[in-house]
């Protein structure tokens, strides 16, 4: 992977439109972890929902054109993972937890320990 500096980027390409700022931050982190430069736009337009077209209000992630193929693979993996992961997991204590929780909110048991039982 070629390391780039933002000043070296000639052309940015829109990669993904996130559902909300939480998802935008998550995807941005995935890309940055793979050394992909990311620009986020539209995060402050949520207040204009209803006044502007939907495509103009969403939070968009942009990457350098030369890093687009790698970034697209990361997005595809992310979307595949979303399809296969349940939105919640059930702890051995019986409580449901959001997928983003690594520890049960009720008994503080680790998610991985629950899966191994």
C-alpha positions in Angstrom: 0.0 0.0 0.0 1.4 3.4 -1.0 1.5 5.9 1.8 0.1 9.2 0.8 0.1 12.7 2.3 -3.1 14.7 1.9 -1.1 17.4 0.0 -0.1 14.8 -2.6 -3.6 13.8 -3.5 -4.7 15.1 -6.9 -8.2 13.7 -7.0 -10.6 12.5 -4.3 -13.4 10.0 -5.1 -16.6 9.4 -3.1 -16.5 6.0 -1.5 -19.4 5.7 0.8 -22.4 7.5 2.3 -22.8 6.6 6.0 -26.2 6.3 7.7 -25.1 8.5 10.6 -22.0 10.0 12.3 -21.4 6.9 14.3 -21.2 4.7 11.2 -19.0 7.4 9.5 -16.6 7.3 12.3 -16.5 3.5 12.3 -15.8 3.2 8.6 -13.3 6.0 8.8 -11.4 4.1 11.4 -11.5 0.9 9.3 -10.0 2.8 6.4 -7.4 4.6 8.5 -6.3 1.3 10.1 -5.5 0.2 6.5 -3.5 3.4 5.9 -6.1 4.8 3.6 -6.5 8.6 3.7 -10.1 9.6 4.3 -12.0 12.9 4.1 -15.4 13.1 5.7 -18.0 15.7 4.5 -21.5 16.5 5.4 -21.3 15.7 9.1 -22.7 19.1 10.0 -25.6 19.1 7.5 -28.0 16.9 9.6 -29.9 20.0 10.7 -30.7 20.7 7.1 -32.6 17.4 6.6 -35.8 18.1 4.9 -34.5 21.3 3.4 -31.8 19.8 1.1 -32.0 16.7 -1.1 -31.2 13.5 0.8 -28.0 12.9 -1.1 -26.7 16.3 0.0 -27.4 15.7 3.7 -25.7 12.4 4.2 -22.2 12.0 5.6 -19.9 11.1 2.8 -16.5 9.5 3.0 -14.0 10.3 0.2 -10.6 8.6 -0.5 -7.8 9.4 -2.9 -8.5 8.0 -6.4 -5.3 5.9 -6.2 -6.4 4.2 -3.0 -10.0 3.7 -4.1 -9.6 -0.1 -5.0 -8.2 -0.9 -1.6 -10.9 1.2 0.1 -13.6 -0.4 -1.9 -12.5 -3.9 -0.7 -12.6 -2.7 2.9 -16.1 -1.3 2.4 -17.3 -4.6 0.8 -15.9 -6.6 3.7 -17.6 -4.2 6.1 -21.0 -4.6 4.3 -20.6 -8.4 4.2 -20.0 -8.5 7.9 -23.1 -6.4 8.5 -25.2 -8.9 6.6 -23.9 -11.9 8.6 -23.7 -10.4 12.1 -26.9 -10.3 14.2 -27.8 -6.8 15.5 -27.6 -8.2 19.0 -26.0 -11.0 20.9 -27.4 -12.8 23.9 -25.3 -13.3 27.0 -25.4 -16.5 29.0 -27.2 -14.5 31.7 -30.1 -14.1 29.2 -29.7 -10.4 28.5 -29.6 -9.0 24.9 -26.7 -6.7 24.1 -26.1 -4.5 21.0 -23.4 -6.0 18.7 -21.1 -3.1 19.5 -21.0 -4.1 23.2 -18.0 -6.3 24.0 -19.2 -6.8 27.6 -22.7 -7.6 28.8 -24.4 -4.5 30.2 -26.1 -6.5 32.9 -23.5 -9.0 34.3 -20.2 -7.6 32.7 -19.4 -11.0 31.1 -17.2 -10.7 28.0 -18.9 -11.4 24.7 -16.2 -13.9 23.6 -16.7 -15.9 26.8 -20.4 -16.2 26.1 -19.7 -17.5 22.6 -17.4 -20.2 23.9 -19.9 -21.6 26.3 
